[in-house]
Amino acid sequence: MSKWGNIEYLDLSQNRLTGSIPELTPQFLRLNHLNLSRNLLTSSLPKAILQYPKLRVLDLGFNQFDGPFLNDLLNLATLEELHLGNNLISSDLKFSPSSESNLRVLDLSSNRLNGYFPDQIGSLAGLQVLNLAGNNLSGSLPTSLADMNSLSSLDISRNNFTGSLPNKVPSSLQSFNVSYNDLSGIVPENLRKFPTSSFYPGNSNLYFPGGPPGSNNAPAESKKKRINTIVKWVIVVSCVVALIILVLLAIFIHYIRISRRTPPEPIRSKGGVSKRAPRNSSSVVGTESGGATVVSAVDLVSSRKGSSSGIISPGEKMAAGTGYSPSKTSHLSWSPESGDSFTAEHLARLDVRSPDRLVGELHFLDDTITLTPEELSRAPAEVLGRSSHGTSYRATLDNGVFLTVKWLREGVAKQRKEFAKEAKKFTNIRHPNVVGLRGYYWGPTQHEKLILSDYISPGSLASFLYDRPGRKGPPLSWAQRLKIAVDVARGLNYLHFDRAVPHGNLKATNILLDGPDLNARVADYCLHRLMTQAGTMEQILDAGLLGYRAPELTDTKKPLLSFKSDVYAFGVILLELLSGRCAGDVIPGEEEGIGLIEWVRLKVAEGSGSSCFDSALAQEMGNPAAEKGMKEVLEIGLRCVRSLSERPGIKTIYEDLSSI
């Protein structure tokens, strides 16, 4: 048994283990990571866990542990992460953490904890994530929350808390949720930056002065809805009947207008492509804002001048706030953040078929935003990029809020019922490293399918990393690159383990960097769930063309996106961060060019792995700690791009990156 003396990492998660945790022997004294989550373990938490002096991460979530909470766990000097969510722990939450505690993550959600919110929580000065959601806790919130200067995520929803919100919270707080409680009073000014979904439903006596941005005051609305049930149903039925009449009338008018319209004379361009003749002419020079091209109908008209693609009429304009609709057969891929030029000739080739205004249905996944299709139509839009699944824009709403609007290419969206069902699965995805999905628009025609999500500025990882024209700012430092890697891994870990959702299209352009600290957030994680099988295939191929596609997706006619294919794509991103090269680059070799992964493997096999590092990091390589970190990330990246059976899970990768 002596060979077990060197075990530092033990992961037996996602099995069907039953019974209780056995008494661990002294041969495991070097154990620093124990993961027994997602099993069928029962009984109380064993006190033997307290005897292991090097334990850093303990994950016992999604089991059936009952009995009291072990307060002494918080006093383990080495423990950094404690995951006990989704168990049956049912004691009062009373603990006295010591000042020597190094705990960063504490998850006690979905248990049966009673009692009050412990005021001693403020002594956990290094705590970054606190999740107490889904318990039976009550009483008021302690003022000691303001002392937790490292706290970035706080979730105490689905409890019985009363009283008012604390007047002060840590400035580091990025994710906040107190919904489904019984809090009251005015929301303090420093908490009004969070969406209304952070406070409602529940808390009917909690209100924003003047109402929260983009929505009505929730308590006021709830009072207005206290009407007689019979009258309510009469109103609903009347509205439905009126809506049906209006829809039929709109269809009738639409067909009358079409029947009266005179077909325009076609104009054939040099390339043999027919375009409609213009009803009138206009020429206004397009503008740029924030590095993104502002597209409007007049911009498209002026861009066509002198091109070989014919002339576009003002009638072929796009709907403001959503831009043009990509052609089903077009494969032009461009992003202003990638450094590639976007000429007038390219713009002229785009297939513009958007309606004058949006008349379909706009659905929101929470009450953070209140917006009509007509208001979205009027919103100015800036082109952010284009891929096989459609085109992305930044829409500026009347209240100054920015949204990312993705216009899906015709034919890639699922049927309406299935599309709506999948979209609702992303309702409560809120994480500091994941871009939130806000809603979707379902139009009357095949090419009017839009997805609305948070807008993140200043740009994507690609626009900061690659040494090409258009790169934003100076080269990324090693500390910035390592932080980005950890942030992305944390976001993927949340998607994989907390939401059981594979990303499916992970690449540098889908990693958005937010704020001066370049906090990384992953985007587009929901697309493959909302698209048809054909759309999913194209999305996989699109990622594959850029070098992020895992080998198992290439070796089968029916590729299935998985957590492990996400890990492969993340490994490619780690190699990009280290080398400063794009995954799609062809690197010159002795006989012919090779891809990024093969080039890195070749250099490592030759014993010159350090030569793969970005030349912009040359000065930092003189720092032993930085050079050691780069080599460790290189080793992690190569583990991620191994064969499927040898590839680790994202939780392991996240923990290894966090320890550097």
C-alpha positions in Angstrom: 0.0 0.0 0.0 3.0 2.3 0.2 2.5 3.3 -3.5 -0.6 5.1 -2.4 1.4 7.5 -0.2 2.1 9.8 -3.2 -1.6 10.4 -4.1 -2.4 14.1 -4.3 -5.5 14.1 -6.5 -8.4 11.7 -6.2 -11.4 12.1 -8.5 -14.2 9.5 -8.3 -17.0 11.8 -9.4 -20.0 10.8 -11.6 -20.1 7.2 -10.6 -22.7 5.2 -8.6 -20.8 4.9 -5.3 -23.1 4.2 -2.3 -22.7 4.1 1.4 -20.6 6.5 3.4 -17.1 7.8 3.0 -14.6 5.3 4.5 -12.1 6.4 7.1 -9.2 7.6 5.0 -5.9 6.1 6.1 -2.7 8.0 6.8 -1.4 6.9 3.4 -3.5 9.7 1.9 -1.9 12.5 4.0 -0.6 14.2 0.8 -4.1 14.3 -0.7 -4.9 17.9 -1.7 -7.9 17.4 -4.0 -10.8 15.0 -3.3 -13.8 14.9 -5.7 -16.6 12.4 -4.8 -19.4 14.5 -6.4 -22.4 13.2 -8.3 -22.6 9.8 -6.5 -25.1 8.2 -4.1 -23.1 8.6 -0.9 -25.1 8.9 2.4 -24.6 9.4 6.1 -23.0 12.4 7.8 -19.9 14.2 6.7 -16.9 12.2 8.2 -14.8 14.1 10.7 -11.8 12.1 9.3 -11.6 14.7 6.5 -10.4 17.2 9.1 -7.2 15.1 9.6 -5.7 15.7 6.2 -3.4 18.7 6.4 -2.9 19.4 2.7 -6.5 19.2 1.5 -7.1 22.1 -0.9 -10.3 21.2 -2.8 -13.1 19.1 -1.4 -16.1 18.4 -3.7 -18.9 16.3 -2.2 -21.8 18.0 -4.1 -24.8 16.1 -5.6 -24.9 13.3 -3.0 -27.2 12.4 -0.1 -25.2 13.5 2.9 -27.3 14.5 5.9 -26.6 15.5 9.5 -25.0 18.7 10.7 -22.6 20.9 8.8 -19.0 20.4 9.9 -18.0 23.9 11.1 -14.4 22.9 11.5 -14.1 22.5 7.7 -13.9 26.3 7.4 -10.9 26.3 9.7 -8.7 24.0 7.6 -5.9 26.4 6.8 -5.2 24.8 3.4 -8.8 24.4 2.2 -9.6 26.8 -0.8 -12.7 25.3 -2.3 -15.6 23.5 -0.5 -18.5 22.2 -2.6 -21.4 20.6 -0.6 -24.3 21.7 -2.8 -27.3 19.5 -3.5 -27.2 17.3 -0.4 -29.5 16.9 2.7 -27.4 18.7 5.3 -30.0 20.1 7.8 -28.4 21.8 10.8 -28.3 25.5 11.8 -25.7 27.4 9.9 -23.4 28.4 12.8 -19.7 28.6 12.3 -16.7 30.6 13.5 -14.1 30.7 10.8 -10.6 31.5 11.9 -8.6 34.4 10.6 -6.2 31.9 9.0 -8.9 30.5 6.6 -7.9 30.6 2.9 -11.3 29.6 1.6 -12.1 31.1 -1.8 -15.2 29.1 -2.8 -18.0 28.0 -0.5 -21.1 26.2 -2.0 -23.8 25.0 0.4 -26.7 25.5 -2.0 -29.8 23.2 -2.2 -29.5 21.7 1.3 -31.8 22.0 4.3 -29.8 24.5 6.4 -31.7 26.5 9.0 -31.0 29.4 11.2 -29.6 32.9 10.5 -27.0 34.2 8.1 -23.9 34.0 10.3 -22.5 37.5 11.0 -19.0 35.9 11.3 -19.0 35.4 7.5 -17.0 38.7 7.2 -14.0 37.0 8.7 -13.6 35.0 5.4 -11.7 37.8 3.9 -10.5 35.8 0.9 -13.9 34.3 -0.1 -14.7 34.9 -3.8 -17.8 32.8 -4.3 -20.5 32.2 -1.7 -23.6 30.2 -2.7 -26.3 29.5 0.0 -29.2 29.3 -2.4 -32.1 26.9 -1.9 -32.0 26.5 1.9 -34.2 27.4 4.8 -32.2 30.3 6.2 -33.9 33.3 7.6 -33.4 36.6 9.4 -31.6 39.7 8.1 -28.5 40.0 6.1 -25.3 40.8 8.1 -23.5 44.1 7.6 -20.2 42.1 7.7 -20.8 41.4 4.0 -19.2 44.7 3.2 -15.9 43.5 4.8 -15.5 40.7 2.2 -13.4 42.6 -0.3 -12.6 39.6 -2.5 -16.3 38.5 -3.0 -17.2 38.4 -6.7 -20.3 36.1 -6.6 -23.1 36.0 -4.0 -26.2 33.8 -4.3 -28.6 33.6 -1.4 -31.8 33.1 -3.4 -34.6 30.8 -2.5 -34.4 31.3 1.3 -36.5 33.1 3.9 -34.4 36.2 4.5 -36.2 39.4 5.7 -35.3 43.0 6.4 -33.5 45.3 4.1 -30.5 44.9 1.8 -27.1 46.0 3.3 -26.2 49.6 2.4 -22.6 48.5 1.5 -21.4 45.6 -0.5 -17.9 44.8 -1.8 -17.0 46.7 -5.0 -15.6 43.4 -6.4 -19.1 41.9 -6.5 -20.0 40.9 -10.1 -22.8 38.3 -9.7 -25.6 38.9 -7.2 -28.9 37.0 -6.5 -31.3 37.5 -3.6 -34.5 36.5 -5.5 -37.3 34.4 -3.9 -36.9 35.8 -0.4 -39.0 38.3 1.6 -36.7 41.3 1.7 -38.1 44.9 1.8 -37.2 48.5 1.5 -35.2 50.4 -1.1 -32.5 48.8 -3.2 -29.3 50.6 -2.3 -27.7 52.6 -5.1 -24.6 50.4 -5.3 -26.8 47.3 -6.0 -28.8 48.9 -8.8 -26.2 47.9 -11.4 -27.5 44.3 -11.2 -30.5 43.2 -13.3 -34.0 42.9 -11.8 -33.7 39.1 -12.0 -31.2 39.5 -9.1 -34.1 40.7 -6.9 -37.3 39.3 -8.4 -39.5 37.1 -8.3 -40.0 37.3 -4.6 -39.2 40.3 -2.4 -42.5 41.9 -3.3 -41.8 44.8 -0.8 -38.4 45.6 -2.4 -38.3 48.3 -4.9 -36.1 50.6 -7.0 -36.7 54.4 -6.7 -38.4 55.4 -10.0 -38.3 51.7 -11.2 -35.2 49.8 -12.4 -33.7 50.6 -15.8 -35.5 49.0 -18.7 -38.4 47.6 -16.7 -41.3 48.7 -14.5 -41.3 48.6 -10.7 -42.0 44.9 -9.9 -44.0 45.6 -6.7 -46.1 48.2 -8.4 -46.8 45.8 -11.2 -47.7 43.0 -8.8 -50.3 45.3 -7.1 -51.8 46.3 -10.5 -52.3 42.6 -11.3 -54.5 42.0 -8.2 -57.8 42.1 -10.2 -60.8 39.8 -10.3 -60.0 36.4 -11.9 -63.1 36.5 -14.1 -62.3 39.9 -15.4 -58.7 38.9 -16.1 -59.8 35.9 -18.2 -62.2 38.1 -20.2 -59.3 40.5 -21.0 -57.1 37.7 -22.0 -59.7 36.1 -24.3 -60.5 39.5 -25.8 -56.8 40.2 -26.5 -56.3 36.9 -28.2 -59.3 37.4 -30.5 -58.2 40.9 -31.3 -54.7 39.7 -32.1 -56.0 37.0 -34.4 -58.0 39.6 -36.3 -55.0 42.0 -36.6 -52.8 39.2 -37.9 -55.3 38.2 -40.5 -55.8 41.8 -41.5 -52.0 42.3 -41.8 -51.6 39.2 -44.0 -54.5 40.4 -46.2 -52.9 43.9 -46.6 -49.5 42.3 -47.2 -50.7 40.2 -50.1 -52.6 43.1 -51.6 -49.4 45.2 -51.6 -47.4 42.4 -53.2 -50.0 41.9 -55.9 -49.9 45.6 -56.8 -46.1 45.8 -56.8 -44.4 46.1 -60.3 -41.4 43.8 -60.6 -38.2 45.8 -61.1 -36.0 45.4 -64.1 -33.0 43.2 -63.3 -29.5 44.6 -63.7 -26.8 42.0 -64.5 -23.4 42.6 -63.1 -20.1 41.4 -64.5 -20.2 38.3 -62.4 -23.7 37.4 -63.8 -25.5 38.1 -60.5 -28.9 39.8 -60.9 -29.8 42.7 -58.6 -32.8 44.9 -58.4 -32.7 48.3 -60.1 -32.8 51.2 -57.6 -35.9 53.1 -57.1 -33.8 56.2 -56.3 -30.2 56.8 -55.6 -28.3 57.9 -52.5 -24.7 58.2 -51.5 -23.7 58.6 -47.9 -20.2 57.6 -46.6 -20.3 54.8 -43.9 -18.9 55.6 -40.5 -17.0 53.8 -37.8 -17.5 53.7 -34.1 -15.6 51.8 -31.5 -13.7 49.9 -34.2 -16.9 48.4 -35.7 -18.5 49.3 -39.0 -21.8 51.1 -38.7 -24.1 49.6 -41.4 -27.2 51.3 -42.7 -29.2 51.3 -45.9 -27.4 54.3 -47.3 -24.0 52.8 -46.4 -24.9 49.8 -48.4 -25.9 51.9 -51.4 -22.7 53.9 -51.3 -20.5 50.8 -50.9 -21.9 49.3 -54.1 -20.7 52.2 -56.2 -17.8 51.1 -58.4 -18.1 47.4 -57.4 -18.8 44.5 -59.7 -21.8 43.3 -57.7 -24.5 45.6 -59.2 -26.5 48.3 -57.4 -28.6 47.9 -54.4 -31.7 50.0 -53.9 -32.8 51.7 -50.7 -35.7 49.2 -50.8 -33.1 46.5 -50.0 -32.3 48.1 -46.6 -31.8 46.4 -43.3 -33.9 46.8 -40.2 -32.1 49.2 -37.8 -30.8 47.4 -34.8 -30.4 44.1 -36.6 -28.6 44.8 -39.8 -28.6 42.6 -42.9 -29.6 39.0 -43.1 -26.8 36.6 -44.3 -27.4 34.6 -47.4 -27.8 30.9 -46.9 -25.1 30.2 -49.6 -22.7 32.9 -48.5 -19.5 31.9 -46.7 -17.8 35.3 -46.2 -16.3 35.4 -42.7 -15.1 38.6 -41.2 -14.8 40.4 -37.9 -13.5 43.9 -37.5 -11.7 42.8 -34.3 -9.7 40.2 -36.2 -7.6 42.8 -38.0 -8.9 41.7 -41.4 -9.8 44.5 -43.8 -13.5 44.8 -44.9 -13.7 46.6 -48.2 -16.6 48.2 -50.0 -16.5 45.3 -52.4 -16.9 42.8 -49.6 -19.8 44.8 -48.2 -21.5 45.0 -51.6 -21.6 41.2 -51.8 -23.6 40.8 -48.7 -27.2 39.6 -49.3 -29.5 42.2 -47.8 -33.0 41.0 -47.3 -34.1 42.5 -44.0 -37.6 43.9 -43.6 -38.3 47.6 -43.1 -39.3 46.8 -39.5 -39.6 43.8 -37.3 -43.2 42.6 -36.9 -42.7 39.2 -35.3 -42.6 38.2 -31.6 -39.8 39.3 -29.2 -39.4 37.0 -26.2 -37.2 37.8 -23.1 -35.9 35.2 -20.7 -36.2 37.5 -17.7 -37.6 40.9 -16.9 -34.2 42.7 -17.2 -35.2 44.3 -20.5 -38.5 45.6 -21.7 -38.5 46.2 -25.4 -40.8 46.0 -28.4 -39.9 44.7 -31.9 -40.5 48.2 -33.3 -38.1 49.7 -30.7 -35.4 47.1 -31.7 -36.0 47.9 -35.3 -35.1 51.6 -34.6 -32.0 50.8 -32.6 -28.7 51.7 -34.4 -26.6 48.7 -35.2 -22.9 48.1 -35.7 -21.5 45.0 -37.4 -19.4 42.9 -35.1 -18.6 39.8 -37.2 -19.9 37.1 -39.4 -19.7 33.3 -39.5 -21.5 30.3 -41.0 -24.4 30.6 -38.6 -25.2 34.3 -39.2 -24.1 37.8 -38.4 -23.5 39.6 -35.1 -24.3 43.3 -34.3 -24.2 45.7 -31.5 -27.6 47.3 -31.0 -27.9 50.5 -29.0 -31.3 50.8 -27.2 -33.0 54.1 -26.5 -32.0 53.9 -22.8 -28.3 53.6 -23.8 -28.1 49.8 -23.1 -26.1 47.8 -25.6 -27.1 44.3 -26.8 -25.5 41.8 -29.0 -28.0 40.7 -31.7 -27.3 37.7 -33.8 -29.3 37.3 -37.0 -29.3 33.6 -37.8 -28.8 32.6 -41.4 -31.9 31.3 -43.1 -32.7 27.6 -42.4 -30.4 27.0 -39.4 -32.9 27.6 -36.6 -34.9 24.8 -35.1 -38.7 24.7 -35.4 -40.4 27.3 -33.3 -41.6 25.1 -30.4 -38.3 23.3 -30.0 -36.4 26.6 -30.4 -38.4 28.2 -27.6 -38.0 25.1 -25.4 -34.2 25.1 -25.8 -34.0 28.9 -25.3 -35.8 28.6 -21.9 -33.1 26.3 -20.7 -30.7 29.2 -20.6 -33.0 31.5 -18.5 -31.0 31.6 -15.3 -27.5 31.2 -16.6 -25.7 34.0 -14.8 -21.9 33.7 -14.2 -19.1 36.3 -14.2 -17.3 34.4 -17.0 -20.3 33.5 -19.2 -22.2 36.0 -21.5 -25.9 36.0 -20.6 -28.6 35.2 -23.1 -31.4 37.8 -22.9 -34.0 36.7 -25.4 -34.9 35.9 -29.0 -37.0 37.3 -31.8 -39.1 35.0 -34.0 -40.2 36.6 -37.3 -42.8 35.7 -39.8 -40.2 34.5 -42.4 -37.4 31.9 -42.4 -34.6 34.5 -42.3 -36.0 36.5 -39.4 -34.6 34.6 -36.4 -32.6 36.7 -33.9 -30.8 35.9 -30.6 -30.2 38.7 -28.0 -27.4 38.5 -25.5 -25.3 40.8 -23.3 -22.8 43.1 -25.1 -19.3 42.9 -23.9 -16.7 45.6 -24.6 -14.0 46.2 -25.6 -13.6 43.1 -27.8 -12.7 39.5 -28.3 -9.5 37.7 -27.4 -8.6 37.5 -31.1 -8.5 41.3 -31.4 -6.0 41.6 -28.5 -3.8 38.6 -29.2 -2.8 38.2 -32.8 0.0 40.4 -34.1 -2.0 41.8 -37.0 -3.3 45.2 -38.2 -6.2 46.2 -36.1 -4.9 44.7 -32.8 -6.2 46.6 -29.8 -3.5 48.1 -27.6 0.0 46.7 -26.7 0.6 42.9 -26.5 -1.0 41.1 -23.7 1.3 40.5 -20.7 1.8 37.0 -19.2 -0.3 37.9 -16.2 -3.1 38.9 -18.4 -2.9 35.8 -20.6 -2.9 33.5 -17.5 -5.9 35.4 -16.0 -7.8 35.0 -19.3 -7.0 31.3 -19.4 -8.3 30.8 -15.8 -11.4 32.9 -16.5 -12.4 30.9 -19.6 -11.8 27.6 -17.7 -14.0 28.8 -14.9 -16.8 29.7 -17.3 -16.5 26.3 -19.1 -16.5 24.6 -15.7 -19.7 26.3 -14.8 -21.4 25.4 -18.1 -20.2 21.7 -17.9 -20.9 20.9 -14.3 -23.5 23.4 -13.1 -25.6 23.6 -16.2 -24.5 20.4 -18.1 -24.2 22.4 -21.3 -21.3 21.9 -23.8 -20.2 25.1 -25.5 -19.8 23.6 -28.9 -18.2 26.6 -30.7 -15.3 27.7 -28.5 -12.7 29.8 -30.3 -10.8 33.1 -29.7 -13.5 35.2 -31.3 -16.1 33.8 -28.8 -14.0 34.8 -25.8 -14.9 38.4 -25.0 -12.7 40.6 -22.8 -14.6 43.0 -20.5 -13.3 46.1 -18.8 -9.8 47.4 -18.1 -8.9 44.2 -16.2 -9.8 42.1 -19.4 -12.2 39.8 -17.5 -12.8 36.9 -20.0 -16.3 35.7 -20.7 -17.3 32.9 -23.1 -20.1 33.6 -25.6 -22.2 31.7 -28.1 -22.5 28.6 -25.8 -26.2 28.2 -26.7 -26.1 28.3 -30.5 -25.8 24.6 -31.1 -28.8 23.9 -29.0 -30.9 26.4 -31.0 -29.9 25.3 -34.4 -31.0 22.4 -36.7 -28.8 19.4 -37.2 -27.5 20.9 -40.4 -26.8 24.1 -38.6 -24.9 22.3 -35.9 -22.8 20.4 -38.5 -21.9 23.7 -40.2 -21.0 25.2 -36.9 -18.6 22.3 -36.2 -17.1 22.7 -39.6 -16.8 26.4 -39.1 -14.8 25.8 -35.9 -12.8 23.1 -37.6 -11.6 25.4 -40.4 -10.0 27.6 -37.7 -8.2 24.6 -36.1 -10.4 24.2 -33.0 -12.2 21.0 -34.1 -11.4 17.9 -32.0 -10.3 14.8 -34.0 -13.3 12.7 -33.0 -15.6 15.3 -34.7 -13.7 14.7 -38.0 -13.7 10.9 -37.8 -17.4 10.5 -37.9 -20.2 11.4 -40.3 -22.5 12.4 -37.4 -20.3 14.4 -35.0 -21.7 15.0 -31.5 -20.5 18.0 -29.6 -19.3 17.0 -26.1 -17.6 18.3 -23.0 -14.3 16.7 -24.2 -14.5 18.5 -27.6 -14.8 21.7 -25.6 -11.6 20.8 -23.7 -9.8 20.2 -27.0 -10.8 23.6 -28.3 -9.7 25.2 -25.0 -6.3 23.5 -25.3 -5.9 25.2 -28.7 -6.8 28.5 -27.1 -4.1 27.9 -24.5 -1.5 27.3 -27.3 -2.7 30.5 -28.9 -2.3 32.5 -25.7 1.3 31.2 -25.3 2.4 31.5 -28.9 0.5 34.6 -30.0 -0.4 32.7 -33.2 -3.9 32.0 -34.6 -5.2 28.4 -34.6 -5.8 28.7 -38.3 -2.3 29.8 -39.2 -0.1 27.6 -41.4 3.4 27.7 -39.9 6.3 27.1 -42.4 8.1 23.8 -41.9 11.0 22.0 -43.6 8.9 20.5 -46.3 5.4 22.0 -46.0 3.4 24.1 -43.7 2.0 22.6 -40.5 -0.8 23.6 -38.1 -0.3 25.2 -34.6 -0.8 22.0 -32.6 1.7 20.0 -34.8 4.2 22.8 -34.6 4.1 23.0 -30.8 4.3 19.2 -30.5 7.3 19.2 -32.8 9.1 21.9 -30.8 8.4 20.1 -27.5 9.7 16.8 -28.9 12.9 18.6 -30.0 13.3 19.9 -26.5 12.8 23.5 -27.5 9.3 24.1 -26.2 10.2 27.6 -25.0 10.7 28.7 -28.6 6.9 28.4 -29.1 6.3 31.3 -26.7 5.2 34.7 -28.1 8.2 37.0 -28.8 6.2 39.7 -26.9 6.8 37.7 -23.7 10.6 37.5 -24.2 11.3 40.0 -21.4 9.1 38.3 -19.0 10.8 34.9 -19.6 13.7 36.3 -17.6 11.4 36.0 -14.5 11.8 32.4 -13.3 8.2 32.4 -11.9 6.7 33.6 -15.2 8.8 31.1 -17.3 7.7 28.3 -15.0 4.1 29.3 -15.4 4.4 29.4 -19.2 5.8 25.9 -19.2 3.1 24.6 -17.0 0.4 26.1 -19.2 2.1 24.6 -22.2 1.9 21.2 -20.6 -1.8 21.7 -19.7 -2.5 22.8 -23.3 -0.9 19.7 -24.8 -2.9 17.5 -22.4 -6.1 19.1 -23.6 -5.4 18.2 -27.3 -4.6 14.6 -26.6 -6.8 11.8 -27.9 -10.3 11.5 -26.5 -9.6 8.8 -24.0 -6.5 10.6 -22.6 -8.1 14.1 -22.5 -8.9 15.4 -19.0 -12.1 17.1 -17.9 -12.4 20.9 -17.6 -12.7 20.7 -13.8 -9.2 19.2 -13.6 -7.9 21.8 -16.1 -9.5 24.7 -14.2 -8.0 23.6 -10.9 -4.5 23.1 -12.4 -4.6 26.5 -14.0 -5.8 28.1 -10.8 -2.9 26.7 -8.9 -0.2 28.3 -11.1 
